[in-house]
């Protein structure tokens, strides 16, 4: 998972962990758990993030499915 890439996409869109958590309907600690790998992103959350940040297939793969 490439959280740095996700955080860069968030910053480009003016989002923080707080605003992203609100948009996804999760708590900030819950989102932090996803960022640290303690819990996985749900399929629906990945879809929402991809749509919000206009991620292409390569970005989605790099952010959510590749080891960095």
N, C-alpha and C positions, 0 to 999 in steps of 0.2 A: 504494500500500500504506500502510495506516495502522497503523504499528507502535506508536504511542502507545496506540491503542485496544486492540491485542493485549496490550501490557504492562499496561494497566489491568485487563483481564480476568484476566491471570496473577496480578496482585497481589490481586485480590478472591478468588482461589482459593488463595492462599498459595504460588504458584509463583515460582521464579526462572528465569533462563536455564538454570541448572544442572539444576534439577528437570525443566523442560520438555524439555530435551535428552535426559535419561535416559528420560522417558516416551515420547519419539518414537523413541528408539534411534539418536540422532545424537550427534556430538561437540558440545561447547560452541562450538568455533570454526566448525563446520559450521552450527550454529544461528545464530551471529552473522552468518555470510555470508548466510543467508536474511533476517535482520533488516535488513541493509544493502543488500539487493538484488543482491548478487554472485552468488547462486544462488537459484533459485525453490523455493518450497515444493512438494512433491509432492502429488498429489491425495490420497493416503492420509494424509499428514500433516495436510492441511487437514481431512479428515474426522475424524481423531482429535482435533484441537484443537476443532473444532466440537462434538463430543460431550462432551469433557471440560469445556468451559466453557459448554455449553448455548447456543451461539450461534444466533441466528435468521438468516434469509436475508439481511436487511439488514446485520447485523454481518459475516457472511462476505464479502459483496460489498465492504463498506467496508474491511475489514482486508486482504483478499487481492487484490482486483481493481480498486480505484479508486486513481487518482493523488491524492495529497494535497499 
